[in-house]
């Protein structure tokens, strides 16, 4: 596996994270390669705007994302659109 080593400053990469496996593995691989990562969760809608019951709660997704970031020891941030 290719490993990148940085001596002074490592580039910081924002990884769009959902709490799912794809984004978690992406952040893990980048971190293993020596990049400094920050997990970014995008809140693109308001739960109050949803009709009925949602199987995919945005609040649950955000909690999952924060757990993944904690496990990977990377910063977790939320942006709202």
Secondary structure, 3 states (H helix, E strand, C coil): CCCCCCCCCCCEEEEECCCCHHHHHHHHHHHHCCCEEEEEEEECCCHHHCCCCCCCCHHHHHHHHHHHHHHHCCEEEEEEC
